[in-house]
Amino acid sequence: MSPTARSPARIAQPTPHGLVLSGHWTAHGVVNVEPQFAALKLAALDSATADGVGVEAMDSAGALTLHRLLLLRGTADAAIA
């Protein structure tokens, strides 16, 4: 039996202060998300909003990765909707 295909974590920026998260934000899914985040055009923000409706799964590794990425960009007060 082959393992179920899982979509990796993805991050997009539809608005200057908004992010859209999708895929599996898990230990195995976040492997390549840092380059995606680095490519975003986020200005230094006091806050940002991340739409998490498309997140299929999130574990503590995914949550920690997201938090760390937001801290690096100065957006630690981001709201996850």
N, C-alpha and C positions, 0 to 999 in steps of 0.2 A: 504494500500500500504506500503510495507516494504522499508526502506531506502536502497540505493545502497551500496553494500559492497565496501569499500575503503581499499586499501593496505596501511599499516602504513609506515611511513618514515623508510628507511633502509640506511645503510652506509656500504660500503665495501672498502677494501684496496688492489687493485690488484698489486700495486707497492709501494715501500717504500715512495715515495713522491706524490702518486696519490690516490685520493678517488673517489668512484663511489656512487652517490646518486640516490635513487629511491623511488617510492611511493609518498604518500601525505605528503608534508612538510607543514602541516597546524596545527592549534591549537589542533585539535583532533588527528592528525597523528604523532606528535612528542613526544607523551607521553613516549614512551619507547626507544627513540633514544640515550639518554645519556649513558646508560650501553653499547650499541653497540660502541659508540665513545670511551668510556673508555677502551674497550678491544683492540683497534687498537694499532699497534706497531709503532706509529709515534715518530721519534726522534725529538729533538728540531730543528725545521726547520725555516729558514728565509722565505720560501714560500712553497706552496703546490698547486696542481691543483686538482679541484673537477669536475668530469664529471657529469653534471646535466641532461643529455639527458633522463634518466629514471624517472625524477621527473614528476609526473602526475599533481600535483598542489602544489603551494606554496603561502602562505599568509604572512603577516607581522610577525606573531608568528613563522612560520617556518624559515623565513629569520633571525630573531633575535636569534633563537635557534642555527642555524648554525653559525652565527657570534660569539655568545658567546662561543660555543664549540671550535671554531678555536682560539679565544683569549686565552682560558684556556690552549691550547696546544702550544701557541706561534707561531701560523700560521695565524695571522690576515691578512697577505698579500696574502691569497689564492686567486687563480683565479678560477672563476666558468665558465666552458665552456659548 
